[in-house]
Amino acid sequence: MIADFFPPLVVDCVRYHVPAKRYLCATDPAYMDQLSDASVLSLGLQGGPMSADEVAAFEANPHRDAIV
């Protein structure tokens, strides 16, 4: 398990890679505008931009700033 070898911050960066993308797309229109066509497609498959409730939950993560 990755958590056996890396500190919690590194584990969170790996674990929350997709949620970070979804978060940025929900909160930063300029970020969304920079996505490639393939990344826009994968975003749709990953659930699209986060909802307001998902954004609030993501923002509660103590490592949010580092993850983003």
PDB file of N, H, CA, C and O in Angstrom:
ATOM      1  N   MET A   1       0.834  -1.176   0.000  1.00  0.00           N
ATOM      2  CA  MET A   1       0.000   0.000   0.000  1.00  0.00           C
ATOM      3  C   MET A   1       0.883   1.245   0.000  1.00  0.00           C
ATOM      4  O   MET A   1       1.893   1.290   0.702  1.00  0.00           O
ATOM      5  N   ILE A   2       0.513   2.241  -0.772  1.00  0.00           N
ATOM      6  H   ILE A   2      -0.308   2.205  -1.343  1.00  0.00           H
ATOM      7  CA  ILE A   2       1.316   3.455  -0.905  1.00  0.00           C
ATOM      8  C   ILE A   2       1.522   4.153   0.437  1.00  0.00           C
ATOM      9  O   ILE A   2       2.581   4.730   0.686  1.00  0.00           O
ATOM     10  N   ALA A   3       0.512   4.098   1.296  1.00  0.00           N
ATOM     11  H   ALA A   3      -0.347   3.629   1.094  1.00  0.00           H
ATOM     12  CA  ALA A   3       0.598   4.766   2.594  1.00  0.00           C
ATOM     13  C   ALA A   3       1.679   4.165   3.488  1.00  0.00           C
ATOM     14  O   ALA A   3       2.117   4.805   4.444  1.00  0.00           O
ATOM     15  N   ASP A   4       2.109   2.956   3.190  1.00  0.00           N
ATOM     16  H   ASP A   4       1.754   2.436   2.413  1.00  0.00           H
ATOM     17  CA  ASP A   4       3.171   2.323   3.964  1.00  0.00           C
ATOM     18  C   ASP A   4       4.543   2.909   3.644  1.00  0.00           C
ATOM     19  O   ASP A   4       5.492   2.712   4.403  1.00  0.00           O
ATOM     20  N   PHE A   5       4.654   3.622   2.535  1.00  0.00           N
ATOM     21  H   PHE A   5       3.883   3.782   1.919  1.00  0.00           H
ATOM     22  CA  PHE A   5       5.960   4.089   2.078  1.00  0.00           C
ATOM     23  C   PHE A   5       6.098   5.606   1.950  1.00  0.00           C
ATOM     24  O   PHE A   5       7.211   6.123   1.853  1.00  0.00           O
ATOM     25  N   PHE A   6       4.973   6.318   1.950  1.00  0.00           N
ATOM     26  H   PHE A   6       4.069   5.898   2.028  1.00  0.00           H
ATOM     27  CA  PHE A   6       5.015   7.757   1.724  1.00  0.00           C
ATOM     28  C   PHE A   6       4.241   8.493   2.806  1.00  0.00           C
ATOM     29  O   PHE A   6       3.333   7.928   3.416  1.00  0.00           O
ATOM     30  N   PRO A   7       4.597   9.763   3.048  1.00  0.00           N
ATOM     31  CA  PRO A   7       3.872  10.551   4.048  1.00  0.00           C
ATOM     32  C   PRO A   7       2.441  10.854   3.591  1.00  0.00           C
ATOM     33  O   PRO A   7       2.140  10.784   2.399  1.00  0.00           O
ATOM     34  N   PRO A   8       1.564  11.189   4.537  1.00  0.00           N
ATOM     35  CA  PRO A   8       0.150  11.442   4.216  1.00  0.00           C
ATOM     36  C   PRO A   8      -0.062  12.466   3.104  1.00  0.00           C
ATOM     37  O   PRO A   8      -0.976  12.303   2.295  1.00  0.00           O
ATOM     38  N   LEU A   9       0.746  13.500   3.043  1.00  0.00           N
ATOM     39  H   LEU A   9       1.488  13.632   3.700  1.00  0.00           H
ATOM     40  CA  LEU A   9       0.570  14.504   1.996  1.00  0.00           C
ATOM     41  C   LEU A   9       0.762  13.900   0.610  1.00  0.00           C
ATOM     42  O   LEU A   9      -0.021  14.185  -0.297  1.00  0.00           O
ATOM     43  N   VAL A  10       1.774  13.084   0.433  1.00  0.00           N
ATOM     44  H   VAL A  10       2.409  12.853   1.169  1.00  0.00           H
ATOM     45  CA  VAL A  10       2.023  12.444  -0.865  1.00  0.00           C
ATOM     46  C   VAL A  10       0.879  11.489  -1.194  1.00  0.00           C
ATOM     47  O   VAL A  10       0.409  11.446  -2.331  1.00  0.00           O
ATOM     48  N   VAL A  11       0.442  10.737  -0.217  1.00  0.00           N
ATOM     49  H   VAL A  11       0.824  10.771   0.706  1.00  0.00           H
ATOM     50  CA  VAL A  11      -0.680   9.808  -0.426  1.00  0.00           C
ATOM     51  C   VAL A  11      -1.916  10.578  -0.862  1.00  0.00           C
ATOM     52  O   VAL A  11      -2.609  10.153  -1.785  1.00  0.00           O
ATOM     53  N   ASP A  12      -2.208  11.711  -0.212  1.00  0.00           N
ATOM     54  H   ASP A  12      -1.645  12.057   0.539  1.00  0.00           H
ATOM     55  CA  ASP A  12      -3.372  12.510  -0.582  1.00  0.00           C
ATOM     56  C   ASP A  12      -3.237  13.080  -1.993  1.00  0.00           C
ATOM     57  O   ASP A  12      -4.224  13.148  -2.726  1.00  0.00           O
ATOM     58  N   CYS A  13      -2.044  13.484  -2.379  1.00  0.00           N
ATOM     59  H   CYS A  13      -1.242  13.429  -1.784  1.00  0.00           H
ATOM     60  CA  CYS A  13      -1.859  14.019  -3.739  1.00  0.00           C
ATOM     61  C   CYS A  13      -2.175  12.963  -4.787  1.00  0.00           C
ATOM     62  O   CYS A  13      -2.763  13.269  -5.824  1.00  0.00           O
ATOM     63  N   VAL A  14      -1.791  11.734  -4.521  1.00  0.00           N
ATOM     64  H   VAL A  14      -1.314  11.485  -3.679  1.00  0.00           H
ATOM     65  CA  VAL A  14      -2.106  10.633  -5.449  1.00  0.00           C
ATOM     66  C   VAL A  14      -3.601  10.320  -5.399  1.00  0.00           C
ATOM     67  O   VAL A  14      -4.263  10.222  -6.432  1.00  0.00           O
ATOM     68  N   ARG A  15      -4.112  10.168  -4.195  1.00  0.00           N
ATOM     69  H   ARG A  15      -3.574  10.247  -3.356  1.00  0.00           H
ATOM     70  CA  ARG A  15      -5.507   9.775  -3.993  1.00  0.00           C
ATOM     71  C   ARG A  15      -6.481  10.797  -4.581  1.00  0.00           C
ATOM     72  O   ARG A  15      -7.529  10.422  -5.107  1.00  0.00           O
ATOM     73  N   TYR A  16      -6.147  12.068  -4.494  1.00  0.00           N
ATOM     74  H   TYR A  16      -5.296  12.372  -4.066  1.00  0.00           H
ATOM     75  CA  TYR A  16      -7.074  13.124  -4.881  1.00  0.00           C
ATOM     76  C   TYR A  16      -6.731  13.792  -6.210  1.00  0.00           C
ATOM     77  O   TYR A  16      -7.161  14.916  -6.467  1.00  0.00           O
ATOM     78  N   HIS A  17      -5.968  13.115  -7.046  1.00  0.00           N
ATOM     79  H   HIS A  17      -5.618  12.202  -6.837  1.00  0.00           H
ATOM     80  CA  HIS A  17      -5.611  13.684  -8.343  1.00  0.00           C
ATOM     81  C   HIS A  17      -6.862  14.021  -9.171  1.00  0.00           C
ATOM     82  O   HIS A  17      -6.992  15.145  -9.656  1.00  0.00           O
ATOM     83  N   VAL A  18      -7.757  13.086  -9.332  1.00  0.00           N
ATOM     84  H   VAL A  18      -7.652  12.173  -8.938  1.00  0.00           H
ATOM     85  CA  VAL A  18      -8.977  13.332 -10.111  1.00  0.00           C
ATOM     86  C   VAL A  18      -9.904  14.310  -9.391  1.00  0.00           C
ATOM     87  O   VAL A  18     -10.414  15.230 -10.030  1.00  0.00           O
ATOM     88  N   PRO A  19     -10.143  14.148  -8.083  1.00  0.00           N
ATOM     89  CA  PRO A  19     -10.977  15.152  -7.418  1.00  0.00           C
ATOM     90  C   PRO A  19     -10.395  16.568  -7.522  1.00  0.00           C
ATOM     91  O   PRO A  19     -11.149  17.536  -7.606  1.00  0.00           O
ATOM     92  N   ALA A  20      -9.070  16.697  -7.518  1.00  0.00           N
ATOM     93  H   ALA A  20      -8.457  15.910  -7.450  1.00  0.00           H
ATOM     94  CA  ALA A  20      -8.471  18.029  -7.658  1.00  0.00           C
ATOM     95  C   ALA A  20      -8.816  18.638  -9.017  1.00  0.00           C
ATOM     96  O   ALA A  20      -9.118  19.828  -9.114  1.00  0.00           O
ATOM     97  N   LYS A  21      -8.769  17.827 -10.048  1.00  0.00           N
ATOM     98  H   LYS A  21      -8.524  16.861  -9.969  1.00  0.00           H
ATOM     99  CA  LYS A  21      -9.146  18.304 -11.382  1.00  0.00           C
ATOM    100  C   LYS A  21     -10.619  18.720 -11.390  1.00  0.00           C
ATOM    101  O   LYS A  21     -10.965  19.784 -11.904  1.00  0.00           O
ATOM    102  N   ARG A  22     -11.470  17.887 -10.824  1.00  0.00           N
ATOM    103  H   ARG A  22     -11.189  17.023 -10.407  1.00  0.00           H
ATOM    104  CA  ARG A  22     -12.898  18.203 -10.774  1.00  0.00           C
ATOM    105  C   ARG A  22     -13.147  19.471  -9.960  1.00  0.00           C
ATOM    106  O   ARG A  22     -13.997  20.287 -10.318  1.00  0.00           O
ATOM    107  N   TYR A  23     -12.397  19.636  -8.855  1.00  0.00           N
ATOM    108  H   TYR A  23     -11.707  18.973  -8.564  1.00  0.00           H
ATOM    109  CA  TYR A  23     -12.507  20.821  -8.008  1.00  0.00           C
ATOM    110  C   TYR A  23     -12.098  22.077  -8.780  1.00  0.00           C
ATOM    111  O   TYR A  23     -12.820  23.075  -8.783  1.00  0.00           O
ATOM    112  N   LEU A  24     -10.953  22.020  -9.425  1.00  0.00           N
ATOM    113  H   LEU A  24     -10.367  21.210  -9.423  1.00  0.00           H
ATOM    114  CA  LEU A  24     -10.475  23.181 -10.171  1.00  0.00           C
ATOM    115  C   LEU A  24     -11.441  23.561 -11.295  1.00  0.00           C
ATOM    116  O   LEU A  24     -11.659  24.743 -11.558  1.00  0.00           O
ATOM    117  N   CYS A  25     -12.007  22.571 -11.944  1.00  0.00           N
ATOM    118  H   CYS A  25     -11.830  21.610 -11.730  1.00  0.00           H
ATOM    119  CA  CYS A  25     -12.968  22.866 -13.012  1.00  0.00           C
ATOM    120  C   CYS A  25     -14.227  23.522 -12.460  1.00  0.00           C
ATOM    121  O   CYS A  25     -14.860  24.325 -13.145  1.00  0.00           O
ATOM    122  N   ALA A  26     -14.590  23.189 -11.238  1.00  0.00           N
ATOM    123  H   ALA A  26     -14.075  22.537 -10.681  1.00  0.00           H
ATOM    124  CA  ALA A  26     -15.784  23.767 -10.617  1.00  0.00           C
ATOM    125  C   ALA A  26     -15.532  25.164 -10.068  1.00  0.00           C
ATOM    126  O   ALA A  26     -16.460  25.966  -9.968  1.00  0.00           O
ATOM    127  N   THR A  27     -14.290  25.461  -9.713  1.00  0.00           N
ATOM    128  H   THR A  27     -13.536  24.809  -9.795  1.00  0.00           H
ATOM    129  CA  THR A  27     -14.013  26.718  -9.011  1.00  0.00           C
ATOM    130  C   THR A  27     -13.174  27.720  -9.799  1.00  0.00           C
ATOM    131  O   THR A  27     -13.050  28.877  -9.397  1.00  0.00           O
ATOM    132  N   ASP A  28     -12.598  27.280 -10.922  1.00  0.00           N
ATOM    133  H   ASP A  28     -12.700  26.341 -11.249  1.00  0.00           H
ATOM    134  CA  ASP A  28     -11.706  28.158 -11.684  1.00  0.00           C
ATOM    135  C   ASP A  28     -11.980  28.011 -13.181  1.00  0.00           C
ATOM    136  O   ASP A  28     -11.413  27.131 -13.830  1.00  0.00           O
ATOM    137  N   PRO A  29     -12.846  28.868 -13.733  1.00  0.00           N
ATOM    138  CA  PRO A  29     -13.178  28.756 -15.156  1.00  0.00           C
ATOM    139  C   PRO A  29     -11.949  28.805 -16.068  1.00  0.00           C
ATOM    140  O   PRO A  29     -11.939  28.159 -17.116  1.00  0.00           O
ATOM    141  N   ALA A  30     -10.925  29.551 -15.691  1.00  0.00           N
ATOM    142  H   ALA A  30     -10.933  30.075 -14.839  1.00  0.00           H
ATOM    143  CA  ALA A  30      -9.711  29.631 -16.511  1.00  0.00           C
ATOM    144  C   ALA A  30      -9.014  28.271 -16.585  1.00  0.00           C
ATOM    145  O   ALA A  30      -8.429  27.927 -17.612  1.00  0.00           O
ATOM    146  N   TYR A  31      -9.075  27.510 -15.511  1.00  0.00           N
ATOM    147  H   TYR A  31      -9.549  27.789 -14.676  1.00  0.00           H
ATOM    148  CA  TYR A  31      -8.477  26.161 -15.519  1.00  0.00           C
ATOM    149  C   TYR A  31      -9.213  25.280 -16.526  1.00  0.00           C
ATOM    150  O   TYR A  31      -8.596  24.588 -17.336  1.00  0.00           O
ATOM    151  N   MET A  32     -10.520  25.320 -16.460  1.00  0.00           N
ATOM    152  H   MET A  32     -11.021  25.882 -15.802  1.00  0.00           H
ATOM    153  CA  MET A  32     -11.341  24.513 -17.376  1.00  0.00           C
ATOM    154  C   MET A  32     -11.049  24.884 -18.830  1.00  0.00           C
ATOM    155  O   MET A  32     -10.994  24.009 -19.694  1.00  0.00           O
ATOM    156  N   ASP A  33     -10.865  26.161 -19.100  1.00  0.00           N
ATOM    157  H   ASP A  33     -10.910  26.872 -18.398  1.00  0.00           H
ATOM    158  CA  ASP A  33     -10.601  26.628 -20.463  1.00  0.00           C
ATOM    159  C   ASP A  33      -9.278  26.111 -21.020  1.00  0.00           C
ATOM    160  O   ASP A  33      -9.100  26.067 -22.237  1.00  0.00           O
ATOM    161  N   GLN A  34      -8.352  25.720 -20.154  1.00  0.00           N
ATOM    162  H   GLN A  34      -8.496  25.756 -19.165  1.00  0.00           H
ATOM    163  CA  GLN A  34      -7.034  25.268 -20.586  1.00  0.00           C
ATOM    164  C   GLN A  34      -6.957  23.766 -20.833  1.00  0.00           C
ATOM    165  O   GLN A  34      -5.940  23.274 -21.321  1.00  0.00           O
ATOM    166  N   LEU A  35      -8.018  23.029 -20.503  1.00  0.00           N
ATOM    167  H   LEU A  35      -8.844  23.429 -20.107  1.00  0.00           H
ATOM    168  CA  LEU A  35      -7.982  21.577 -20.668  1.00  0.00           C
ATOM    169  C   LEU A  35      -7.951  21.186 -22.147  1.00  0.00           C
ATOM    170  O   LEU A  35      -8.583  21.823 -22.990  1.00  0.00           O
ATOM    171  N   SER A  36      -7.212  20.139 -22.430  1.00  0.00           N
ATOM    172  H   SER A  36      -6.699  19.621 -21.745  1.00  0.00           H
ATOM    173  CA  SER A  36      -7.206  19.590 -23.787  1.00  0.00           C
ATOM    174  C   SER A  36      -8.543  18.901 -24.040  1.00  0.00           C
ATOM    175  O   SER A  36      -9.310  18.653 -23.110  1.00  0.00           O
ATOM    176  N   ASP A  37      -8.813  18.598 -25.296  1.00  0.00           N
ATOM    177  H   ASP A  37      -8.190  18.800 -26.052  1.00  0.00           H
ATOM    178  CA  ASP A  37     -10.045  17.873 -25.630  1.00  0.00           C
ATOM    179  C   ASP A  37     -10.102  16.533 -24.906  1.00  0.00           C
ATOM    180  O   ASP A  37     -11.158  16.136 -24.413  1.00  0.00           O
ATOM    181  N   ALA A  38      -8.978  15.841 -24.840  1.00  0.00           N
ATOM    182  H   ALA A  38      -8.120  16.164 -25.240  1.00  0.00           H
ATOM    183  CA  ALA A  38      -8.932  14.541 -24.162  1.00  0.00           C
ATOM    184  C   ALA A  38      -9.211  14.699 -22.668  1.00  0.00           C
ATOM    185  O   ALA A  38      -9.893  13.868 -22.068  1.00  0.00           O
ATOM    186  N   SER A  39      -8.686  15.759 -22.075  1.00  0.00           N
ATOM    187  H   SER A  39      -8.132  16.434 -22.563  1.00  0.00           H
ATOM    188  CA  SER A  39      -8.915  15.989 -20.650  1.00  0.00           C
ATOM    189  C   SER A  39     -10.362  16.362 -20.377  1.00  0.00           C
ATOM    190  O   SER A  39     -10.911  15.970 -19.347  1.00  0.00           O
ATOM    191  N   VAL A  40     -10.991  17.108 -21.269  1.00  0.00           N
ATOM    192  H   VAL A  40     -10.546  17.427 -22.106  1.00  0.00           H
ATOM    193  CA  VAL A  40     -12.425  17.426 -21.132  1.00  0.00           C
ATOM    194  C   VAL A  40     -13.243  16.139 -21.215  1.00  0.00           C
ATOM    195  O   VAL A  40     -14.196  15.952 -20.459  1.00  0.00           O
ATOM    196  N   LEU A  41     -12.866  15.257 -22.137  1.00  0.00           N
ATOM    197  H   LEU A  41     -12.092  15.410 -22.751  1.00  0.00           H
ATOM    198  CA  LEU A  41     -13.561  13.979 -22.261  1.00  0.00           C
ATOM    199  C   LEU A  41     -13.405  13.154 -20.987  1.00  0.00           C
ATOM    200  O   LEU A  41     -14.383  12.613 -20.471  1.00  0.00           O
ATOM    201  N   SER A  42     -12.173  13.056 -20.479  1.00  0.00           N
ATOM    202  H   SER A  42     -11.378  13.495 -20.898  1.00  0.00           H
ATOM    203  CA  SER A  42     -11.965  12.268 -19.262  1.00  0.00           C
ATOM    204  C   SER A  42     -12.664  12.906 -18.064  1.00  0.00           C
ATOM    205  O   SER A  42     -13.132  12.196 -17.174  1.00  0.00           O
ATOM    206  N   LEU A  43     -12.741  14.238 -18.031  1.00  0.00           N
ATOM    207  H   LEU A  43     -12.361  14.815 -18.755  1.00  0.00           H
ATOM    208  CA  LEU A  43     -13.466  14.915 -16.958  1.00  0.00           C
ATOM    209  C   LEU A  43     -14.918  14.455 -16.926  1.00  0.00           C
ATOM    210  O   LEU A  43     -15.466  14.192 -15.856  1.00  0.00           O
ATOM    211  N   GLY A  44     -15.537  14.361 -18.087  1.00  0.00           N
ATOM    212  H   GLY A  44     -15.092  14.575 -18.957  1.00  0.00           H
ATOM    213  CA  GLY A  44     -16.917  13.877 -18.149  1.00  0.00           C
ATOM    214  C   GLY A  44     -17.042  12.458 -17.622  1.00  0.00           C
ATOM    215  O   GLY A  44     -18.011  12.132 -16.936  1.00  0.00           O
ATOM    216  N   LEU A  45     -16.077  11.620 -17.935  1.00  0.00           N
ATOM    217  H   LEU A  45     -15.290  11.886 -18.492  1.00  0.00           H
ATOM    218  CA  LEU A  45     -16.090  10.231 -17.462  1.00  0.00           C
ATOM    219  C   LEU A  45     -15.804  10.146 -15.958  1.00  0.00           C
ATOM    220  O   LEU A  45     -16.188   9.186 -15.291  1.00  0.00           O
ATOM    221  N   GLN A  46     -15.130  11.162 -15.449  1.00  0.00           N
ATOM    222  H   GLN A  46     -14.818  11.943 -15.991  1.00  0.00           H
ATOM    223  CA  GLN A  46     -14.766  11.189 -14.021  1.00  0.00           C
ATOM    224  C   GLN A  46     -15.831  11.855 -13.153  1.00  0.00           C
ATOM    225  O   GLN A  46     -15.654  11.964 -11.940  1.00  0.00           O
ATOM    226  N   GLY A  47     -16.926  12.300 -13.753  1.00  0.00           N
ATOM    227  H   GLY A  47     -17.069  12.212 -14.739  1.00  0.00           H
ATOM    228  CA  GLY A  47     -18.009  12.881 -12.977  1.00  0.00           C
ATOM    229  C   GLY A  47     -18.242  14.353 -13.228  1.00  0.00           C
ATOM    230  O   GLY A  47     -19.172  14.931 -12.667  1.00  0.00           O
ATOM    231  N   GLY A  48     -17.416  14.978 -14.060  1.00  0.00           N
ATOM    232  H   GLY A  48     -16.660  14.508 -14.516  1.00  0.00           H
ATOM    233  CA  GLY A  48     -17.581  16.393 -14.364  1.00  0.00           C
ATOM    234  C   GLY A  48     -17.136  17.270 -13.210  1.00  0.00           C
ATOM    235  O   GLY A  48     -16.658  16.771 -12.191  1.00  0.00           O
ATOM    236  N   PRO A  49     -17.294  18.588 -13.371  1.00  0.00           N
ATOM    237  CA  PRO A  49     -16.944  19.494 -12.277  1.00  0.00           C
ATOM    238  C   PRO A  49     -17.725  19.144 -11.014  1.00  0.00           C
ATOM    239  O   PRO A  49     -18.854  18.659 -11.086  1.00  0.00           O
ATOM    240  N   MET A  50     -17.123  19.389  -9.878  1.00  0.00           N
ATOM    241  H   MET A  50     -16.205  19.783  -9.820  1.00  0.00           H
ATOM    242  CA  MET A  50     -17.778  19.073  -8.602  1.00  0.00           C
ATOM    243  C   MET A  50     -19.018  19.924  -8.378  1.00  0.00           C
ATOM    244  O   MET A  50     -19.111  21.059  -8.845  1.00  0.00           O
ATOM    245  N   SER A  51     -19.951  19.356  -7.664  1.00  0.00           N
ATOM    246  H   SER A  51     -19.875  18.434  -7.284  1.00  0.00           H
ATOM    247  CA  SER A  51     -21.126  20.096  -7.199  1.00  0.00           C
ATOM    248  C   SER A  51     -20.700  20.979  -6.017  1.00  0.00           C
ATOM    249  O   SER A  51     -19.588  20.842  -5.507  1.00  0.00           O
ATOM    250  N   ALA A  52     -21.570  21.862  -5.597  1.00  0.00           N
ATOM    251  H   ALA A  52     -22.473  21.973  -6.012  1.00  0.00           H
ATOM    252  CA  ALA A  52     -21.272  22.730  -4.453  1.00  0.00           C
ATOM    253  C   ALA A  52     -20.987  21.912  -3.196  1.00  0.00           C
ATOM    254  O   ALA A  52     -20.093  22.257  -2.424  1.00  0.00           O
ATOM    255  N   ASP A  53     -21.729  20.846  -2.987  1.00  0.00           N
ATOM    256  H   ASP A  53     -22.456  20.566  -3.614  1.00  0.00           H
ATOM    257  CA  ASP A  53     -21.501  19.986  -1.816  1.00  0.00           C
ATOM    258  C   ASP A  53     -20.141  19.286  -1.906  1.00  0.00           C
ATOM    259  O   ASP A  53     -19.434  19.163  -0.906  1.00  0.00           O
ATOM    260  N   GLU A  54     -19.781  18.829  -3.110  1.00  0.00           N
ATOM    261  H   GLU A  54     -20.355  18.929  -3.923  1.00  0.00           H
ATOM    262  CA  GLU A  54     -18.487  18.182  -3.289  1.00  0.00           C
ATOM    263  C   GLU A  54     -17.343  19.175  -3.083  1.00  0.00           C
ATOM    264  O   GLU A  54     -16.315  18.832  -2.498  1.00  0.00           O
ATOM    265  N   VAL A  55     -17.525  20.407  -3.565  1.00  0.00           N
ATOM    266  H   VAL A  55     -18.360  20.686  -4.040  1.00  0.00           H
ATOM    267  CA  VAL A  55     -16.512  21.448  -3.360  1.00  0.00           C
ATOM    268  C   VAL A  55     -16.312  21.682  -1.864  1.00  0.00           C
ATOM    269  O   VAL A  55     -15.176  21.744  -1.395  1.00  0.00           O
ATOM    270  N   ALA A  56     -17.387  21.812  -1.124  1.00  0.00           N
ATOM    271  H   ALA A  56     -18.311  21.762  -1.505  1.00  0.00           H
ATOM    272  CA  ALA A  56     -17.288  22.044   0.321  1.00  0.00           C
ATOM    273  C   ALA A  56     -16.557  20.901   1.015  1.00  0.00           C
ATOM    274  O   ALA A  56     -15.719  21.137   1.885  1.00  0.00           O
ATOM    275  N   ALA A  57     -16.864  19.675   0.639  1.00  0.00           N
ATOM    276  H   ALA A  57     -17.544  19.483  -0.068  1.00  0.00           H
ATOM    277  CA  ALA A  57     -16.195  18.516   1.242  1.00  0.00           C
ATOM    278  C   ALA A  57     -14.715  18.501   0.879  1.00  0.00           C
ATOM    279  O   ALA A  57     -13.874  18.211   1.730  1.00  0.00           O
ATOM    280  N   PHE A  58     -14.386  18.809  -0.375  1.00  0.00           N
ATOM    281  H   PHE A  58     -15.069  19.045  -1.066  1.00  0.00           H
ATOM    282  CA  PHE A  58     -12.987  18.822  -0.807  1.00  0.00           C
ATOM    283  C   PHE A  58     -12.214  19.911  -0.067  1.00  0.00           C
ATOM    284  O   PHE A  58     -11.063  19.701   0.315  1.00  0.00           O
ATOM    285  N   GLU A  59     -12.830  21.055   0.136  1.00  0.00           N
ATOM    286  H   GLU A  59     -13.766  21.225  -0.174  1.00  0.00           H
ATOM    287  CA  GLU A  59     -12.164  22.162   0.813  1.00  0.00           C
ATOM    288  C   GLU A  59     -11.891  21.872   2.287  1.00  0.00           C
ATOM    289  O   GLU A  59     -11.084  22.561   2.910  1.00  0.00           O
ATOM    290  N   ALA A  60     -12.549  20.864   2.849  1.00  0.00           N
ATOM    291  H   ALA A  60     -13.205  20.304   2.343  1.00  0.00           H
ATOM    292  CA  ALA A  60     -12.310  20.482   4.240  1.00  0.00           C
ATOM    293  C   ALA A  60     -11.033  19.657   4.400  1.00  0.00           C
ATOM    294  O   ALA A  60     -10.566  19.460   5.522  1.00  0.00           O
ATOM    295  N   ASN A  61     -10.468  19.179   3.306  1.00  0.00           N
ATOM    296  H   ASN A  61     -10.847  19.339   2.395  1.00  0.00           H
ATOM    297  CA  ASN A  61      -9.241  18.378   3.377  1.00  0.00           C
ATOM    298  C   ASN A  61      -8.092  19.284   3.837  1.00  0.00           C
ATOM    299  O   ASN A  61      -7.851  20.326   3.228  1.00  0.00           O
ATOM    300  N   PRO A  62      -7.387  18.902   4.895  1.00  0.00           N
ATOM    301  CA  PRO A  62      -6.303  19.756   5.399  1.00  0.00           C
ATOM    302  C   PRO A  62      -5.142  19.921   4.415  1.00  0.00           C
ATOM    303  O   PRO A  62      -4.338  20.841   4.560  1.00  0.00           O
ATOM    304  N   HIS A  63      -5.050  19.052   3.431  1.00  0.00           N
ATOM    305  H   HIS A  63      -5.703  18.304   3.313  1.00  0.00           H
ATOM    306  CA  HIS A  63      -3.990  19.132   2.425  1.00  0.00           C
ATOM    307  C   HIS A  63      -4.457  19.748   1.106  1.00  0.00           C
ATOM    308  O   HIS A  63      -3.741  19.691   0.107  1.00  0.00           O
ATOM    309  N   ARG A  64      -5.644  20.330   1.100  1.00  0.00           N
ATOM    310  H   ARG A  64      -6.226  20.377   1.912  1.00  0.00           H
ATOM    311  CA  ARG A  64      -6.236  20.832  -0.139  1.00  0.00           C
ATOM    312  C   ARG A  64      -5.297  21.739  -0.930  1.00  0.00           C
ATOM    313  O   ARG A  64      -5.130  21.545  -2.134  1.00  0.00           O
ATOM    314  N   ASP A  65      -4.698  22.697  -0.298  1.00  0.00           N
ATOM    315  H   ASP A  65      -4.833  22.855   0.680  1.00  0.00           H
ATOM    316  CA  ASP A  65      -3.843  23.639  -1.029  1.00  0.00           C
ATOM    317  C   ASP A  65      -2.676  22.922  -1.707  1.00  0.00           C
ATOM    318  O   ASP A  65      -2.348  23.220  -2.856  1.00  0.00           O
ATOM    319  N   ALA A  66      -2.065  22.000  -1.019  1.00  0.00           N
ATOM    320  H   ALA A  66      -2.332  21.758  -0.086  1.00  0.00           H
ATOM    321  CA  ALA A  66      -0.942  21.251  -1.611  1.00  0.00           C
ATOM    322  C   ALA A  66      -1.420  20.331  -2.724  1.00  0.00           C
ATOM    323  O   ALA A  66      -0.736  20.173  -3.735  1.00  0.00           O
ATOM    324  N   ILE A  67      -2.579  19.728  -2.548  1.00  0.00           N
ATOM    325  H   ILE A  67      -3.135  19.856  -1.726  1.00  0.00           H
ATOM    326  CA  ILE A  67      -3.125  18.819  -3.559  1.00  0.00           C
ATOM    327  C   ILE A  67      -3.413  19.587  -4.835  1.00  0.00           C
ATOM    328  O   ILE A  67      -3.067  19.139  -5.929  1.00  0.00           O
ATOM    329  N   VAL A  68      -4.043  20.737  -4.699  1.00  0.00           N
ATOM    330  H   VAL A  68      -4.324  21.101  -3.811  1.00  0.00           H
ATOM    331  CA  VAL A  68      -4.404  21.551  -5.857  1.00  0.00           C
ATOM    332  C   VAL A  68      -3.153  22.135  -6.464  1.00  0.00           C
ATOM    333  O   VAL A  68      -3.229  22.859  -7.457  1.00  0.00           O
TER     334      VAL A  68
END
